[in-house]
Amino acid sequence: MLIAYVMNGGSLEAIPVTEGPIPEAAVWIDLATPTETDDARAEAFAGISVPTREEMGEIEQSSRLYVEDEARYMTASILCGADTETPVMLAVTFILTRSRLITVRYGEPRAFPTVSSRLGKSCPSSITGEDVLIDLLEAVVDRSADVLEQIGADVERISKRIFTRSAAGENANQRYRAILSHIGRKEGLVSYARESLASLQRLISFLGAETNGSTIAKDSKASIKSMSRDVAGLSDYANFLGDKLQFLLDATIGMVSLEQNNIIKIFAVLSVVLMPPTLIASIYGMNFQHMPELDWTYAYPTALVAMVISGILPYVFFKWRGWL
């Protein structure tokens, strides 16, 4: 889909272009999951080349940040679907020319409808593609901050669940299995957030630098510096969350080991408690002809009492030493 954003009064009007020419006054051209025809029309209109999906997926920095035909090509990896069970990293390309912005994406990052809605209500009459790009990047950074804040709150809940005594009757195996699953999902989300922030940091640095004579307006430079500081702070917070998740993972594995040790200890105590009664029963189960106790009237109850006492004494000793 090709959407052209044209200044209309005090707002940017979104005009889907399915056929016919692209409006010459378009400030922002958004290629959302474009077809080959959409790419060709945008290239003919702006006089630039539009990267393919495969080219956008390349990880070399020289393939993601470069200047061609006086246009800046900037591709960033953006976290999408953070509030779903299947978050993904989406490559988005921003092409900034002297007069307009062209974006190419094969997904729906939340920043795009947010900025589109805001600019569709009100925007400066002198808005340029550069201004739209700054708004989009700020929206992406704000969204990253929201995601990390939510992850931080979830991590705090996981921490309390790990170190809070389990309720009576709760299955410890299922409890720790669920905790490990939550930690794994949050760790994956934090890794995506780190990757996205690192990509944004490179893009912002490239945008703020003077490359091949391309310059940025003074007001935009101030916004870029502010965004750079925000991204650096968010990266530090993401690293903190990653370290805390690693600690919680180690703590959970430690708790699981304690549970296993408790089970093993119970079996060990049972084996020691039952050993003396087993020894007594084994002795009197022997088929020797001369065993004086066999002729006693109370030999059987005496043996039973001896087995019970020999089992109770180790248990009392373990309790006294605090091993149980």
SVG drawing of the C-alpha trace seen along z (x, -y; Angstrom):
<svg xmlns="http://www.w3.org/2000/svg" viewBox="-8 -27 39 104">
<polyline fill="none" stroke="black" stroke-width="0.4" points="0.0,0.0 1.2,-3.5 0.0,-6.3 0.9,-10.0 0.6,-12.6 -0.2,-16.0 -0.6,-19.3 -4.2,-20.2 -4.9,-23.3 -3.3,-22.6 -2.9,-18.9 -1.4,-16.2 -4.0,-14.3 -3.4,-10.7 -4.2,-9.8 -4.1,-6.2 -2.7,-6.1 -3.9,-3.0 -3.8,-4.5 -3.0,-7.8 -0.1,-10.1 1.3,-10.6 0.5,-14.2 3.4,-16.5 2.9,-18.2 3.4,-15.0 5.6,-15.5 5.6,-11.9 5.2,-8.8 4.6,-5.6 5.1,-2.3 3.4,0.2 4.0,3.8 4.5,2.4 4.1,4.3 6.7,4.0 4.3,1.5 4.2,-0.7 8.1,-0.6 8.3,-1.5 5.9,-4.4 7.7,-5.8 11.0,-5.5 9.7,-7.3 8.1,-10.1 11.0,-10.8 13.9,-10.0 15.5,-7.5 15.8,-3.8 13.7,-2.0 15.4,1.0 13.8,4.4 12.8,6.4 15.9,8.6 18.2,5.5 16.5,4.1 17.3,7.3 21.0,7.0 22.9,6.5 26.0,4.7 26.0,1.1 27.1,-0.1 24.0,1.5 21.7,-0.2 23.2,-3.7 24.3,-5.4 23.8,-8.4 22.8,-8.0 21.7,-10.6 21.6,-13.2 19.2,-11.1 19.9,-9.5 19.0,-5.8 18.5,-4.7 17.3,-1.2 16.5,-0.4 15.4,2.7 12.3,1.9 10.6,4.1 7.0,4.9 4.3,6.9 5.9,6.4 2.5,6.9 1.8,10.1 3.1,13.7 5.1,13.4 7.2,10.2 9.3,9.7 12.1,7.4 11.0,5.4 13.4,3.7 12.1,0.2 13.8,-2.0 13.7,-5.8 14.7,-7.7 15.2,-11.4 15.4,-13.7 15.6,-17.5 11.9,-17.8 10.2,-14.7 10.4,-11.5 9.8,-8.0 9.3,-5.1 9.4,-1.4 8.1,1.2 6.6,4.7 4.7,4.6 2.9,2.2 5.1,0.6 2.9,-1.2 4.8,-4.5 3.5,-4.8 -0.3,-5.0 0.5,-7.1 2.3,-9.7 -0.1,-9.5 -3.0,-10.1 -1.3,-13.0 -0.2,-14.8 -3.6,-14.2 -5.1,-16.3 -2.6,-19.1 0.9,-20.0 2.9,-23.1 2.2,-24.4 5.9,-24.4 6.4,-20.7 9.0,-18.9 10.0,-15.3 12.8,-15.8 10.2,-16.9 8.1,-13.8 11.2,-11.6 12.1,-13.2 8.5,-12.6 8.6,-9.0 11.9,-8.3 10.7,-10.0 7.6,-7.8 9.8,-4.7 11.9,-5.7 8.8,-6.5 7.4,-3.1 10.7,-1.4 10.6,-3.2 7.0,-2.0 8.0,1.6 11.0,1.5 8.8,0.0 6.3,2.9 9.1,5.4 10.5,3.9 7.1,4.2 6.8,7.8 10.4,8.6 9.5,7.2 6.4,9.4 8.5,12.5 11.0,11.6 8.3,11.4 6.9,14.7 10.3,16.4 11.1,15.2 7.6,15.5 6.8,18.6 4.5,20.8 0.9,21.3 -0.2,24.5 -1.0,27.2 0.7,25.4 2.5,27.6 6.2,26.5 7.0,28.2 4.3,26.3 5.2,23.1 8.8,23.1 8.0,24.3 5.8,21.2 8.4,18.9 11.1,20.2 8.7,19.8 8.0,16.1 11.7,15.4 12.5,16.9 9.9,14.7 11.0,11.5 14.7,12.3 13.9,12.6 11.9,9.4 14.8,7.6 17.2,8.9 14.9,7.6 14.8,4.2 18.6,4.1 18.9,4.8 16.4,2.2 18.0,-0.5 21.4,0.3 20.0,0.0 18.3,-3.3 21.5,-4.7 23.4,-4.0 20.7,-5.6 20.4,-8.7 24.2,-9.2 24.2,-8.9 21.3,-11.3 23.0,-13.9 26.3,-13.8 27.0,-15.9 27.4,-13.4 28.2,-14.3 27.0,-17.9 23.7,-16.8 22.8,-18.9 20.1,-18.9 18.2,-21.9 19.3,-23.4 16.0,-22.5 16.3,-19.0 19.8,-18.7 18.6,-19.5 15.9,-16.8 18.5,-14.3 20.8,-15.0 17.9,-14.6 16.9,-11.3 20.5,-10.1 20.6,-10.7 17.3,-8.9 18.4,-5.9 21.6,-5.7 19.7,-5.8 17.2,-3.2 20.1,-0.9 21.6,-1.1 18.2,-0.2 17.8,2.7 21.2,4.0 20.1,3.7 16.9,5.7 19.0,8.3 21.3,8.7 18.3,8.9 16.7,11.5 19.9,13.5 20.0,13.3 16.3,14.4 17.1,17.3 20.0,18.4 17.8,17.9 15.0,20.0 17.4,22.8 18.7,22.6 15.2,22.9 14.6,26.0 17.8,27.5 16.7,26.9 13.4,28.6 15.2,31.6 17.6,31.7 14.6,31.8 13.1,34.7 16.4,36.6 16.8,35.8 13.4,37.3 14.4,40.5 17.7,40.6 16.0,40.2 13.5,42.8 16.2,45.3 18.1,44.6 14.9,44.8 13.9,48.1 17.4,49.7 17.3,50.9 13.8,52.4 14.9,54.1 18.0,55.5 15.9,56.9 13.4,58.4 16.2,59.9 17.9,61.5 14.7,63.2 13.9,64.2 16.9,66.5 16.3,70.2 18.8,71.3 17.8,74.2 19.2,72.8 17.7,69.4 16.7,69.1 14.3,66.1 12.1,68.3 11.0,70.2 10.0,67.2 6.3,66.6 6.5,62.9 9.2,63.0 7.0,61.8 5.6,58.7 9.1,58.0 10.5,58.0 7.8,55.7 8.4,53.2 12.1,53.3 11.6,52.5 9.3,49.6 11.7,48.2 14.7,48.6 12.9,46.7 11.7,43.8 15.2,43.2 16.9,42.1 13.9,39.9 14.1,38.2 17.9,37.8 17.5,36.1 14.9,33.7 17.1,32.9 20.0,32.1 17.8,29.9 18.3,32.0 14.6,32.3"/>
</svg>
